[in-house]
Amino acid sequence: MSELNTPPASPSPRRPRKPRKTSKWTYALVLVMFLFVCFSYYAYQIVYTANVEVKGEPVYVLIPRGATYEQAMDSIDAKKVVIDRLSLRFMAKLMDYPELVKPGRYELKDGMTNYKLIAKLRSGDQDPVKLTYTNVRLKKDLAQKLSTFIDASPAQIDSLLNSPSFTKKLGFDTTTILTMFIPNTYEMYWTTPATEMMERMKKEYDNFWTAEREAKAQDVGLSKVEVSILASIVQAEQSVHADERPRIAGVYLNRLQRGMALQADPTVVYAVGDFSIRRVLNVHLRTPSPYNTYLNKGLPPGPINLPAISSINAVLNPEQHEYLYFCAKEDFSGYHAFAATEAEHRRNAARFHAAMNQRNIMK
């Protein structure tokens, strides 16, 4: 038989390949990559994701002098504005904040990340306070108010206000020191020591008393301290309608120029020490005190409050007139009736006292 007719030999069947075994190192590599991705995502969340929510309200945290890391974090936690406290502490440790705690007043803002918050705290990047003081009569009241703006106790501040040596260094004494404080809004840091705060107020006082204001004080025959003392009386007489203060200032300046006693009821109330008095009686007028301007001619030794700038300006720019007397109007509008003679003043006073009696105002 011919070879051409020989059928081809069939190929031998291939053996199926055995599946390769996955190496344990491959599993380990996949796990490592998975963990790396998870950690990277969490790290991104820790560093760059907003972690503070104050809902638009101003929130401040105070870190006292000598505070530990835990105390600082507790102060932040107490504000209840940190979304994830654990991540904040983790970031704090990464940034060595436990060794870099700095005292201060720090604002917490919407959208702050852990990194931004810790960076602010560890650098001591404080936010200033806006220091203001109004409606102050006594040194202890001022000390109490100022202590809410700086890291100093009322006792520390009161001690400085009553220190003869310290007040003398500033150019005042313990009686006139309150005239150094010009009510306004000042920016300073919460960690400002009490002594530096007082020195700052002296600088502000010097800035306030321009050459123009000093010249006006000379024109009315008063020193800078005396202007503030008289302004405190003017303000106590007219605390409602500031537009009337220049006229009241004119009355008192007229009396001073004529050598008359001021006979200012607010000084009697100050001398008595009962600021709830609404009606000054004869028993009050007999109170022995250098602040009682019924018993003593001239100005009292110190201010009876911290006069506003408008009251100081009223004394520096008094209304020119012949009035020597005034009393509250009987309509209780807060304005006063003015008189050039004692007889006219008595009639005005009688109308007011009758209105007081009608309303049964005894005190």
Disulfide bonds with the S-S distance in Angstrom:
none
